[in-house]
Amino acid sequence: MAQFNIRVYGVLQNKDKSILVSDEFIRGEYYTKFPGGGLEFGEGTRECLKREFKEETGLDVTVGHHIYTTDFFQISAFNKTDQIICVYYWVHAKDLSALKTSQIPFDFSQEHKLHKTSVPESFRFIDWHLLNEASVTLPIDKIVVNILKNGQ
């Protein structure tokens, strides 16, 4: 049965103006995307984003201005019966010192590298000047990168 899948993502910029991305191994494929996740019944989009950031990164964030909401038909990359709707916001964190990041894409555990049995996630910052469509995997994230870079 076809249904809507609502996802909420945050764009976090550090003091150097670099943008946080999440590298993930999902259903046998590697993806680089903005941090965030699925809206649960009974919560608003801002609540969802705060929860997702806490769960994924350990960070307490403040949700800022809305950046973009999907305005076209898009099938989910992970469930071909779902129409995906994504909402993007700027997020801010007072203290990033607790966030474990790497400069290496997909910097996963040795266990995952050997057996690919876990669903790992690692975080890294991409320099603002190097950020482009190719920096992220998902089609709607690519649109958001263009909005960020071109102010559209």
VEXKEMI-748238 format. One record per atom (N, C-alpha, C): residue number from 1; residue in three letters; atom name; x, y, z. Coordinates in Angstrom, 2 decimals, padded with zeros to 5 digits, m for minus. Layout:
REM VEXKEMI-748238
(NUM ALA CA (X Y Z));
...
END
This chain:
REM VEXKEMI-748238
(1 MET N (000.84 m001.18 000.00));
(1 MET CA (000.00 000.00 000.00));
(1 MET C (000.88 001.24 000.00));
(2 ALA N (000.68 002.11 m000.94));
(2 ALA CA (001.48 003.33 m001.05));
(2 ALA C (001.19 004.25 000.14));
(3 GLN N (002.24 004.91 000.63));
(3 GLN CA (002.08 005.84 001.74));
(3 GLN C (003.13 006.93 001.67));
(4 PHE N (002.93 007.94 002.52));
(4 PHE CA (003.88 009.03 002.63));
(4 PHE C (004.92 008.70 003.69));
(5 ASN N (006.15 009.05 003.43));
(5 ASN CA (007.24 008.89 004.38));
(5 ASN C (007.83 010.28 004.57));
(6 ILE N (007.66 010.83 005.77));
(6 ILE CA (008.12 012.19 006.04));
(6 ILE C (009.43 012.12 006.80));
(7 ARG N (010.44 012.78 006.25));
(7 ARG CA (011.79 012.79 006.82));
(7 ARG C (012.15 014.23 007.14));
(8 VAL N (012.91 014.42 008.22));
(8 VAL CA (013.31 015.76 008.64));
(8 VAL C (014.82 015.77 008.82));
(9 TYR N (015.49 016.73 008.19));
(9 TYR CA (016.95 016.79 008.20));
(9 TYR C (017.44 018.16 008.65));
(10 GLY N (018.63 018.14 009.24));
(10 GLY CA (019.23 019.37 009.73));
(10 GLY C (020.54 019.68 009.03));
(11 VAL N (020.77 020.96 008.80));
(11 VAL CA (022.03 021.43 008.24));
(11 VAL C (022.74 022.16 009.37));
(12 LEU N (023.86 021.58 009.79));
(12 LEU CA (024.65 022.13 010.89));
(12 LEU C (025.98 022.63 010.35));
(13 GLN N (026.28 023.88 010.66));
(13 GLN CA (027.53 024.49 010.20));
(13 GLN C (028.39 024.78 011.43));
(14 ASN N (029.66 024.40 011.37));
(14 ASN CA (030.56 024.69 012.49));
(14 ASN C (031.15 026.09 012.36));
(15 LYS N (032.02 026.45 013.31));
(15 LYS CA (032.60 027.80 013.32));
(15 LYS C (033.44 028.09 012.07));
(16 ASP N (033.93 027.04 011.40));
(16 ASP CA (034.71 027.20 010.17));
(16 ASP C (033.82 027.24 008.93));
(17 LYS N (032.51 027.21 009.14));
(17 LYS CA (031.50 027.22 008.08));
(17 LYS C (031.41 025.90 007.31));
(18 SER N (032.03 024.84 007.83));
(18 SER CA (031.91 023.53 007.22));
(18 SER C (030.56 022.92 007.60));
(19 ILE N (030.05 022.04 006.75));
(19 ILE CA (028.72 021.45 006.91));
(19 ILE C (028.84 019.99 007.34));
(20 LEU N (028.03 019.62 008.35));
(20 LEU CA (028.04 018.24 008.86));
(20 LEU C (027.24 017.33 007.94));
(21 VAL N (027.84 016.17 007.61));
(21 VAL CA (027.13 015.13 006.88));
(21 VAL C (027.29 013.81 007.63));
(22 SER N (026.38 012.92 007.33));
(22 SER CA (026.38 011.59 007.91));
(22 SER C (026.69 010.59 006.81));
(23 ASP N (027.68 009.75 007.03));
(23 ASP CA (028.00 008.66 006.11));
(23 ASP C (027.38 007.40 006.69));
(24 GLU N (026.55 006.71 005.90));
(24 GLU CA (025.82 005.56 006.41));
(24 GLU C (025.86 004.40 005.42));
(25 PHE N (025.76 003.19 005.96));
(25 PHE CA (025.63 001.98 005.17));
(25 PHE C (024.22 001.48 005.41));
(26 ILE N (023.35 001.62 004.40));
(26 ILE CA (021.93 001.29 004.55));
(26 ILE C (021.54 000.28 003.48));
(27 ARG N (021.04 m000.85 003.92));
(27 ARG CA (020.53 m001.88 003.00));
(27 ARG C (021.52 m002.22 001.89));
(28 GLY N (022.77 m002.37 002.29));
(28 GLY CA (023.80 m002.81 001.35));
(28 GLY C (024.43 m001.73 000.50));
(29 GLU N (024.09 m000.47 000.74));
(29 GLU CA (024.64 000.63 m000.05));
(29 GLU C (025.21 001.71 000.86));
(30 TYR N (026.16 002.46 000.34));
(30 TYR CA (026.77 003.57 001.07));
(30 TYR C (026.12 004.88 000.65));
(31 TYR N (025.76 005.70 001.66));
(31 TYR CA (025.10 006.98 001.42));
(31 TYR C (025.75 008.07 002.25));
(32 THR N (025.88 009.24 001.67));
(32 THR CA (026.25 010.44 002.42));
(32 THR C (025.06 011.36 002.36));
(33 LYS N (024.60 011.79 003.55));
(33 LYS CA (023.37 012.57 003.63));
(33 LYS C (023.44 013.54 004.80));
(34 PHE N (022.46 014.41 004.87));
(34 PHE CA (022.36 015.28 006.03));
(34 PHE C (021.80 014.48 007.20));
(35 PRO N (022.21 014.79 008.42));
(35 PRO CA (021.69 014.08 009.59));
(35 PRO C (020.19 014.36 009.77));
(36 GLY N (019.50 013.35 010.23));
(36 GLY CA (018.07 013.47 010.48));
(36 GLY C (017.40 012.13 010.29));
(37 GLY N (016.07 012.14 010.25));
(37 GLY CA (015.37 010.87 010.09));
(37 GLY C (013.87 011.04 010.04));
(38 GLY N (013.18 009.96 010.36));
(38 GLY CA (011.75 009.89 010.16));
(38 GLY C (010.91 010.53 011.24));
(39 LEU N (009.89 011.23 010.78));
(39 LEU CA (008.91 011.84 011.65));
(39 LEU C (008.05 010.73 012.25));
(40 GLU N (007.87 010.76 013.57));
(40 GLU CA (007.02 009.79 014.24));
(40 GLU C (005.66 010.40 014.50));
(41 PHE N (004.64 009.55 014.51));
(41 PHE CA (003.28 010.02 014.76));
(41 PHE C (003.23 010.73 016.11));
(42 GLY N (002.63 011.92 016.11));
(42 GLY CA (002.47 012.67 017.34));
(42 GLY C (003.53 013.73 017.59));
(43 GLU N (004.54 013.81 016.70));
(43 GLU CA (005.55 014.85 016.90));
(43 GLU C (005.57 015.81 015.71));
(44 GLY N (006.00 017.04 015.99));
(44 GLY CA (006.18 018.02 014.93));
(44 GLY C (007.54 017.87 014.30));
(45 THR N (007.76 018.57 013.20));
(45 THR CA (009.02 018.42 012.47));
(45 THR C (010.21 018.90 013.29));
(46 ARG N (010.05 019.97 014.04));
(46 ARG CA (011.16 020.49 014.85));
(46 ARG C (011.48 019.54 016.00));
(47 GLU N (010.45 018.99 016.62));
(47 GLU CA (010.66 018.00 017.68));
(47 GLU C (011.40 016.78 017.13));
(48 CYS N (010.96 016.34 015.96));
(48 CYS CA (011.59 015.19 015.31));
(48 CYS C (013.07 015.44 015.10));
(49 LEU N (013.40 016.61 014.59));
(49 LEU CA (014.80 016.91 014.29));
(49 LEU C (015.65 016.95 015.56));
(50 LYS N (015.13 017.54 016.61));
(50 LYS CA (015.85 017.55 017.89));
(50 LYS C (016.10 016.12 018.37));
(51 ARG N (015.06 015.28 018.31));
(51 ARG CA (015.19 013.88 018.74));
(51 ARG C (016.20 013.14 017.89));
(52 GLU N (016.09 013.28 016.57));
(52 GLU CA (017.00 012.58 015.67));
(52 GLU C (018.46 013.00 015.90));
(53 PHE N (018.70 014.30 016.07));
(53 PHE CA (020.07 014.76 016.30));
(53 PHE C (020.61 014.19 017.61));
(54 LYS N (019.78 014.16 018.64));
(54 LYS CA (020.21 013.61 019.93));
(54 LYS C (020.53 012.12 019.78));
(55 GLU N (019.65 011.37 019.11));
(55 GLU CA (019.85 009.94 018.93));
(55 GLU C (021.09 009.64 018.09));
(56 GLU N (021.28 010.38 017.01));
(56 GLU CA (022.35 010.07 016.06));
(56 GLU C (023.70 010.65 016.47));
(57 THR N (023.70 011.88 016.95));
(57 THR CA (024.97 012.58 017.21));
(57 THR C (025.26 012.79 018.68));
(58 GLY N (024.23 012.69 019.52));
(58 GLY CA (024.39 013.01 020.94));
(58 GLY C (024.27 014.50 021.23));
(59 LEU N (024.06 015.30 020.19));
(59 LEU CA (024.00 016.75 020.36));
(59 LEU C (022.59 017.24 020.69));
(60 ASP N (022.53 018.22 021.57));
(60 ASP CA (021.31 018.98 021.79));
(60 ASP C (021.36 020.16 020.83));
(61 VAL N (020.38 020.23 019.95));
(61 VAL CA (020.39 021.29 018.94));
(61 VAL C (019.18 022.20 019.10));
(62 THR N (019.35 023.39 018.59));
(62 THR CA (018.25 024.34 018.43));
(62 THR C (017.92 024.36 016.96));
(63 VAL N (016.66 024.22 016.65));
(63 VAL CA (016.23 024.20 015.25));
(63 VAL C (015.97 025.64 014.81));
(64 GLY N (016.61 026.02 013.72));
(64 GLY CA (016.51 027.38 013.20));
(64 GLY C (015.55 027.49 012.04));
(65 HIS N (015.93 028.31 011.08));
(65 HIS CA (015.08 028.62 009.93));
(65 HIS C (014.88 027.42 009.01));
(66 HIS N (013.69 027.37 008.45));
(66 HIS CA (013.35 026.37 007.45));
(66 HIS C (014.15 026.66 006.18));
(67 ILE N (014.69 025.63 005.57));
(67 ILE CA (015.45 025.77 004.32));
(67 ILE C (014.62 025.34 003.12));
(68 TYR N (014.01 024.15 003.21));
(68 TYR CA (013.35 023.59 002.04));
(68 TYR C (012.43 022.44 002.46));
(69 THR N (011.33 022.30 001.75));
(69 THR CA (010.46 021.12 001.84));
(69 THR C (010.26 020.61 000.42));
(70 THR N (010.35 019.31 000.25));
(70 THR CA (010.17 018.70 m001.07));
(70 THR C (008.90 019.23 m001.72));
(71 ASP N (009.02 019.67 m002.97));
(71 ASP CA (007.86 020.21 m003.68));
(71 ASP C (007.64 019.49 m005.01));
(72 PHE N (008.07 018.24 m005.06));
(72 PHE CA (007.86 017.42 m006.25));
(72 PHE C (007.69 015.97 m005.81));
(73 PHE N (007.22 015.14 m006.70));
(73 PHE CA (007.03 013.72 m006.39));
(73 PHE C (008.37 013.00 m006.38));
(74 GLN N (008.65 012.28 m005.29));
(74 GLN CA (009.89 011.52 m005.18));
(74 GLN C (009.60 010.19 m004.48));
(75 ILE N (009.93 009.10 m005.13));
(75 ILE CA (009.83 007.78 m004.51));
(75 ILE C (011.00 007.61 m003.55));
(76 SER N (010.75 006.97 m002.43));
(76 SER CA (011.80 006.71 m001.45));
(76 SER C (012.89 005.83 m002.05));
(77 ALA N (014.13 006.12 m001.72));
(77 ALA CA (015.26 005.31 m002.17));
(77 ALA C (015.25 003.94 m001.49));
(78 PHE N (014.54 003.83 m000.36));
(78 PHE CA (014.60 002.61 000.44));
(78 PHE C (013.33 001.78 000.42));
(79 ASN N (012.21 002.38 000.01));
(79 ASN CA (010.95 001.66 m000.05));
(79 ASN C (010.17 002.18 m001.26));
(80 LYS N (010.15 001.42 m002.31));
(80 LYS CA (009.61 001.87 m003.60));
(80 LYS C (008.09 002.08 m003.59));
(81 THR N (007.40 001.79 m002.47));
(81 THR CA (005.97 002.08 m002.39));
(81 THR C (005.70 003.38 m001.63));
(82 ASP N (006.74 004.03 m001.14));
(82 ASP CA (006.57 005.26 m000.36));
(82 ASP C (006.93 006.50 m001.17));
(83 GLN N (006.08 007.51 m001.06));
(83 GLN CA (006.43 008.84 m001.55));
(83 GLN C (007.14 009.55 m000.41));
(84 ILE N (008.33 010.05 m000.68));
(84 ILE CA (009.12 010.71 000.36));
(84 ILE C (008.87 012.21 000.33));
(85 ILE N (008.72 012.77 001.51));
(85 ILE CA (008.62 014.21 001.68));
(85 ILE C (009.68 014.58 002.71));
(86 CYS N (010.59 015.46 002.34));
(86 CYS CA (011.69 015.85 003.22));
(86 CYS C (011.57 017.32 003.60));
(87 VAL N (011.86 017.58 004.87));
(87 VAL CA (011.84 018.94 005.39));
(87 VAL C (013.24 019.21 005.95));
(88 TYR N (013.82 020.36 005.57));
(88 TYR CA (015.19 020.71 005.99));
(88 TYR C (015.18 022.02 006.77));
(89 TYR N (015.95 022.03 007.86));
(89 TYR CA (016.12 023.21 008.70));
(89 TYR C (017.60 023.43 008.98));
(90 TRP N (017.95 024.68 009.26));
(90 TRP CA (019.24 024.96 009.87));
(90 TRP C (019.16 024.49 011.32));
(91 VAL N (020.22 023.91 011.84));
(91 VAL CA (020.27 023.59 013.26));
(91 VAL C (021.55 024.19 013.84));
(92 HIS N (021.50 024.47 015.14));
(92 HIS CA (022.63 025.08 015.83));
(92 HIS C (022.90 024.30 017.10));
(93 ALA N (024.17 024.11 017.41));
(93 ALA CA (024.58 023.45 018.64));
(93 ALA C (025.59 024.34 019.34));
(94 LYS N (025.42 024.51 020.65));
(94 LYS CA (026.34 025.36 021.41));
(94 LYS C (027.71 024.74 021.55));
(95 ASP N (027.73 023.42 021.70));
(95 ASP CA (029.00 022.73 021.96));
(95 ASP C (029.12 021.51 021.06));
(96 LEU N (030.09 021.54 020.17));
(96 LEU CA (030.32 020.42 019.26));
(96 LEU C (031.42 019.48 019.76));
(97 SER N (031.97 019.75 020.93));
(97 SER CA (033.12 018.97 021.40));
(97 SER C (032.79 017.50 021.64));
(98 ALA N (031.53 017.17 021.93));
(98 ALA CA (031.15 015.78 022.17));
(98 ALA C (030.90 015.00 020.88));
(99 LEU N (030.82 015.70 019.77));
(99 LEU CA (030.53 015.05 018.49));
(99 LEU C (031.79 014.38 017.94));
(100 LYS N (031.71 013.07 017.74));
(100 LYS CA (032.83 012.34 017.16));
(100 LYS C (032.73 012.43 015.64));
(101 THR N (033.74 013.03 015.03));
(101 THR CA (033.78 013.15 013.59));
(101 THR C (035.09 012.58 013.06));
(102 SER N (035.12 012.39 011.77));
(102 SER CA (036.31 011.91 011.08));
(102 SER C (036.51 012.75 009.83));
(103 GLN N (037.69 012.74 009.32));
(103 GLN CA (037.94 013.38 008.02));
(103 GLN C (037.84 012.36 006.90));
(104 ILE N (037.68 011.10 007.28));
(104 ILE CA (037.64 010.01 006.31));
(104 ILE C (036.18 009.62 006.04));
(105 PRO N (035.74 009.65 004.79));
(105 PRO CA (034.37 009.20 004.50));
(105 PRO C (034.17 007.73 004.89));
(106 PHE N (033.02 007.42 005.44));
(106 PHE CA (032.66 006.05 005.81));
(106 PHE C (033.70 005.43 006.74));
(107 ASP N (034.06 006.17 007.75));
(107 ASP CA (035.06 005.72 008.72));
(107 ASP C (034.38 004.82 009.75));
(108 PHE N (034.08 003.58 009.32));
(108 PHE CA (033.33 002.64 010.13));
(108 PHE C (034.26 001.70 010.89));
(109 SER N (033.67 000.94 011.79));
(109 SER CA (034.43 m000.02 012.60));
(109 SER C (035.03 m001.12 011.73));
(110 GLN N (036.04 m001.75 012.25));
(110 GLN CA (036.67 m002.87 011.56));
(110 GLN C (035.67 m004.01 011.38));
(111 GLU N (034.79 m004.22 012.38));
(111 GLU CA (033.76 m005.25 012.30));
(111 GLU C (032.88 m005.04 011.06));
(112 HIS N (032.46 m003.81 010.84));
(112 HIS CA (031.62 m003.54 009.67));
(112 HIS C (032.41 m003.75 008.38));
(113 LYS N (033.64 m003.28 008.36));
(113 LYS CA (034.46 m003.40 007.15));
(113 LYS C (034.64 m004.86 006.76));
(114 LEU N (034.76 m005.75 007.76));
(114 LEU CA (034.97 m007.17 007.48));
(114 LEU C (033.68 m007.90 007.11));
(115 HIS N (032.60 m007.62 007.83));
(115 HIS CA (031.39 m008.44 007.70));
(115 HIS C (030.17 m007.70 007.16));
(116 LYS N (030.19 m006.37 007.18));
(116 LYS CA (029.07 m005.55 006.71));
(116 LYS C (027.74 m006.01 007.31));
(117 THR N (027.76 m006.36 008.61));
(117 THR CA (026.55 m006.83 009.27));
(117 THR C (025.87 m005.73 010.08));
(118 SER N (026.58 m004.70 010.43));
(118 SER CA (026.00 m003.63 011.23));
(118 SER C (025.41 m002.55 010.32));
(119 VAL N (024.73 m001.59 010.92));
(119 VAL CA (024.21 m000.44 010.19));
(119 VAL C (024.96 000.78 010.74));
(120 PRO N (026.18 000.98 010.27));
(120 PRO CA (027.03 002.02 010.85));
(120 PRO C (026.72 003.42 010.33));
(121 GLU N (027.19 004.38 011.10));
(121 GLU CA (027.03 005.78 010.76));
(121 GLU C (028.27 006.50 011.28));
(122 SER N (028.84 007.35 010.46));
(122 SER CA (029.94 008.20 010.91));
(122 SER C (029.68 009.61 010.40));
(123 PHE N (030.27 010.56 011.09));
(123 PHE CA (030.02 011.97 010.77));
(123 PHE C (031.32 012.66 010.37));
(124 ARG N (031.16 013.61 009.47));
(124 ARG CA (032.31 014.43 009.08));
(124 ARG C (031.81 015.78 008.61));
(125 PHE N (032.70 016.74 008.67));
(125 PHE CA (032.39 018.08 008.17));
(125 PHE C (033.00 018.23 006.79));
(126 ILE N (032.23 018.81 005.88));
(126 ILE CA (032.72 019.11 004.54));
(126 ILE C (032.93 020.62 004.45));
(127 ASP N (034.12 021.01 004.06));
(127 ASP CA (034.45 022.43 003.91));
(127 ASP C (033.44 023.09 002.98));
(128 TRP N (032.96 024.26 003.39));
(128 TRP CA (031.96 025.00 002.61));
(128 TRP C (032.36 025.16 001.15));
(129 HIS N (033.63 025.43 000.89));
(129 HIS CA (034.10 025.67 m000.48));
(129 HIS C (034.15 024.39 m001.30));
(130 LEU N (034.18 023.23 m000.62));
(130 LEU CA (034.20 021.95 m001.33));
(130 LEU C (032.83 021.31 m001.45));
(131 LEU N (031.86 021.83 m000.71));
(131 LEU CA (030.51 021.29 m000.73));
(131 LEU C (029.86 021.51 m002.09));
(132 ASN N (029.35 020.42 m002.69));
(132 ASN CA (028.63 020.51 m003.96));
(132 ASN C (027.67 019.33 m004.06));
(133 GLU N (026.92 019.25 m005.14));
(133 GLU CA (025.95 018.17 m005.33));
(133 GLU C (026.56 016.79 m005.15));
(134 ALA N (027.77 016.62 m005.60));
(134 ALA CA (028.42 015.31 m005.51));
(134 ALA C (028.80 014.95 m004.07));
(135 SER N (028.72 015.89 m003.16));
(135 SER CA (029.06 015.64 m001.75));
(135 SER C (028.03 014.77 m001.05));
(136 VAL N (026.80 014.73 m001.58));
(136 VAL CA (025.72 013.96 m000.97));
(136 VAL C (025.13 013.00 m001.98));
(137 THR N (024.44 011.99 m001.49));
(137 THR CA (023.96 010.91 m002.35));
(137 THR C (022.51 011.07 m002.79));
(138 LEU N (021.65 011.45 m001.88));
(138 LEU CA (020.21 011.44 m002.14));
(138 LEU C (019.78 012.64 m002.98));
(139 PRO N (018.81 012.45 m003.89));
(139 PRO CA (018.44 013.51 m004.84));
(139 PRO C (017.92 014.79 m004.17));
(140 ILE N (017.17 014.66 m003.10));
(140 ILE CA (016.64 015.87 m002.46));
(140 ILE C (017.75 016.59 m001.71));
(141 ASP N (018.69 015.86 m001.14));
(141 ASP CA (019.86 016.49 m000.50));
(141 ASP C (020.65 017.31 m001.52));
(142 LYS N (020.73 016.83 m002.75));
(142 LYS CA (021.45 017.55 m003.80));
(142 LYS C (020.79 018.91 m004.07));
(143 ILE N (019.46 018.92 m004.08));
(143 ILE CA (018.73 020.18 m004.26));
(143 ILE C (019.05 021.13 m003.11));
(144 VAL N (019.07 020.61 m001.89));
(144 VAL CA (019.36 021.45 m000.72));
(144 VAL C (020.77 022.02 m000.79));
(145 VAL N (021.73 021.22 m001.23));
(145 VAL CA (023.09 021.75 m001.40));
(145 VAL C (023.07 022.94 m002.37));
(146 ASN N (022.35 022.80 m003.48));
(146 ASN CA (022.26 023.91 m004.44));
(146 ASN C (021.60 025.13 m003.82));
(147 ILE N (020.57 024.93 m003.02));
(147 ILE CA (019.92 026.04 m002.34));
(147 ILE C (020.92 026.73 m001.40));
(148 LEU N (021.65 025.94 m000.63));
(148 LEU CA (022.63 026.50 000.31));
(148 LEU C (023.71 027.28 m000.43));
(149 LYS N (024.22 026.71 m001.49));
(149 LYS CA (025.34 027.31 m002.20));
(149 LYS C (024.92 028.50 m003.08));
(150 ASN N (023.71 028.43 m003.62));
(150 ASN CA (023.29 029.45 m004.57));
(150 ASN C (022.20 030.38 m004.04));
(151 GLY N (021.76 030.13 m002.82));
(151 GLY CA (020.72 030.97 m002.24));
(151 GLY C (019.39 030.88 m002.97));
(152 GLN N (019.14 029.75 m003.63));
(152 GLN CA (017.88 029.60 m004.40));
(152 GLN C (016.85 028.87 m003.59));
END
